[in-house]
Amino acid sequence: MAEIVMWVSVQELCQCGGFTEQIIIEAVDHGIAQPADGNNSADWRFDTAGAHWLRKAVRLHHDLEIDWIAISMVVDLLQKNESLKRQSLAFEQQLGRFIN
């Protein structure tokens, strides 16, 4: 089965997310998301996961008024938490097959 990957441009993020290109550049500079394509910020494209974390980071920056370094750490912890939840669910499903 083919994997479907959707791309979001910086312009689309700005239109839909209501934030500026400068905020996206700051978030990328702090490692919160990495563009999947493009040589300069106007050409950057993000996959949907990257766009998701960018939106979350911008919301944290705006709502809590914390700096980008702290947001980078928070996003990293949230990503690790999400990964651990997926692993835990997979282990529970495997265990369930052995028990039942």
C-alpha positions in Angstrom: 0.0 0.0 0.0 1.4 3.4 -1.0 1.9 6.0 1.7 0.2 9.3 1.1 2.2 12.4 2.2 0.6 15.8 2.2 2.7 18.9 2.0 2.0 22.4 3.5 3.8 25.5 2.3 4.8 28.4 4.4 2.2 30.5 2.7 -0.5 28.0 3.5 0.6 27.8 7.1 0.4 31.6 7.4 -3.0 31.7 5.8 -4.5 28.8 7.8 -2.6 29.3 11.1 -2.8 33.0 11.3 0.9 33.5 11.9 3.8 35.1 10.1 6.7 33.8 8.0 9.1 35.2 10.6 7.5 33.1 13.4 7.9 30.0 11.2 11.6 30.9 10.6 12.2 31.3 14.3 10.6 27.9 15.1 12.7 26.2 12.4 15.8 28.0 13.7 15.2 26.4 17.1 14.6 22.9 15.7 10.9 22.7 16.5 10.2 21.6 12.9 12.3 20.9 9.9 11.1 21.8 6.4 11.0 18.7 4.2 11.7 20.7 1.1 12.9 24.1 -0.1 16.1 26.0 -0.1 14.8 29.3 1.4 11.9 30.0 3.7 9.6 31.1 0.9 10.0 27.6 -0.7 9.8 25.6 2.4 7.3 22.8 2.6 6.4 20.8 5.7 4.7 17.4 6.0 1.5 17.3 8.1 3.4 16.2 11.2 5.8 19.1 11.0 2.9 21.5 10.4 1.1 20.0 13.4 4.1 20.7 15.7 4.6 24.2 14.3 1.0 25.1 15.0 1.4 23.7 18.6 4.6 25.6 19.1 3.2 28.9 17.9 0.2 28.5 20.1 2.5 27.8 23.1 4.6 30.8 22.2 1.5 33.1 21.9 -0.6 31.7 24.8 2.1 31.2 27.4 4.5 33.9 26.2 7.6 31.6 26.7 10.7 31.8 24.6 11.5 29.5 21.7 14.2 27.6 23.5 11.7 26.5 26.2 9.1 25.7 23.5 11.7 23.6 21.7 12.2 21.6 24.9 8.4 21.3 25.5 7.7 20.1 22.0 10.5 17.6 22.2 9.0 16.2 25.4 5.5 16.1 23.9 6.9 14.2 20.9 8.6 11.7 23.1 5.5 11.3 25.2 3.4 10.7 22.1 5.9 8.1 20.9 5.9 6.3 24.2 2.1 6.2 24.2 2.1 4.6 20.7 4.7 2.0 21.9 2.7 1.3 25.0 -0.5 0.8 23.0 1.4 -1.6 20.6 2.8 -3.6 23.6 -0.7 -3.8 25.2 -2.1 -5.1 21.9 0.7 -7.7 21.7 0.1 -8.7 25.3 -3.6 -9.0 24.7 -3.0 -11.6 21.9 -1.0 -13.8 24.3 -3.5 -13.5 27.2 -6.7 -14.1 25.2 
